[in-house]
Amino acid sequence: MTDLWHELFGAQPDPPPLLVLVTGLVALLVVVTRLPWRIARNAITIAHEGGHALAAVLTGRKLRGVRLHSDTSGLTLSAGRPSGPGMVFTLLAGYVAPSLIGLGGAWLLGGNRITLLLWIAVALLLAMLVMIRNLFGIVSLVATGGLVFAVSWYASPQVQAAFAYTGVWFLLLGGVRPVGELQSLRRRGRAPQSDADQLAWVTSLPGMFWVAIFGLVAVAALVVGAGLLAGPILSDLGFGAGG
């Protein structure tokens, strides 16, 4: 147990600056390339619906279940007042969740807590699995959680670092693209029931206001998270503490 505790909460060595840079470029390539994005976007959907679910629970709403679909869409159902702060927070949480999770991951990686990050990811996926209500969603979470667990348990520290940095970069970068996609759909009238439009109905503030909020949170998380992840690069260049 002592060894496990130290493995979880102990700090790993600083990753090579090249690893931080390469994993960021790989994540960026996935986000901007059509087919890889189409596949990897399922991870963003998991984070998005997980954000809705967590917000619903925290605000006292009754969580009915979560569905993940093969077209990378999702649905979180909760019961409670159709308006008020709880509903606003629940609707708001979806689009900002991937970016905020990525920011939390960047903070952990900034402290070299790679193993802890991977195990937290497994725990969150297991917690979400309980609320999944369709077969594709179950398969998606089991496959994702199994992959993260396998890397955390069997992979070398170098592979763990590469996997963790790629995943966090992807959440930070991938949290931005769906906001642009949302507004593109709204502009063409193809997303009348989007989170932004539901927030407009609940709050009387225009949908574009909420899209802007989603975008500001995503960009701010990317900027701050990138700064945390780039610590080894800055230190190598002499910009770190005492450099």
Stockholm file with secondary structure:
# STOCKHOLM 1.0

chainA/1-243         MTDLWHELFGAQPDPPPLLVLVTGLVALLVVVTRLPWRIARNAITIAHEGGHALAAVLTGRKLRGVRLHSDTSGLTLSAGRPSGPGMVFTLLAGYVAPSLIGLGGAWLLGGNRITLLLWIAVALLLAMLVMIRNLFGIVSLVATGGLVFAVSWYASPQVQAAFAYTGVWFLLLGGVRPVGELQSLRRRGRAPQSDADQLAWVTSLPGMFWVAIFGLVAVAALVVGAGLLAGPILSDLGFGAGG
#=GR chainA/1-243 SS CHHHHHHHHSCCCCCCHHHHHHHHHHHHHHHHSHHHHHHHHHHHHHHHHHHHHHHHHHTTCEEEEEEECTTSCEEEEEESCSSSHHHHHHHHHHHHHHHHHHHHHHHHHHTTCHHHHHHHHHHHHHHHHTTBCSHHHHHHHHHHHHHHHHHHHHSCHHHHHHHHHHHHHHHHHHTTHHHHHHHHHHHTTCCTTCHHHHHHHHHSSCHHHHHHHHHHHHHHHHHHHHHHHTHHHHHHTTCSTTC
#=GC SS_cons         CHHHHHHHHSCCCCCCHHHHHHHHHHHHHHHHSHHHHHHHHHHHHHHHHHHHHHHHHHTTCEEEEEEECTTSCEEEEEESCSSSHHHHHHHHHHHHHHHHHHHHHHHHHHTTCHHHHHHHHHHHHHHHHTTBCSHHHHHHHHHHHHHHHHHHHHSCHHHHHHHHHHHHHHHHHHTTHHHHHHHHHHHTTCCTTCHHHHHHHHHSSCHHHHHHHHHHHHHHHHHHHHHHHTHHHHHHTTCSTTC
//
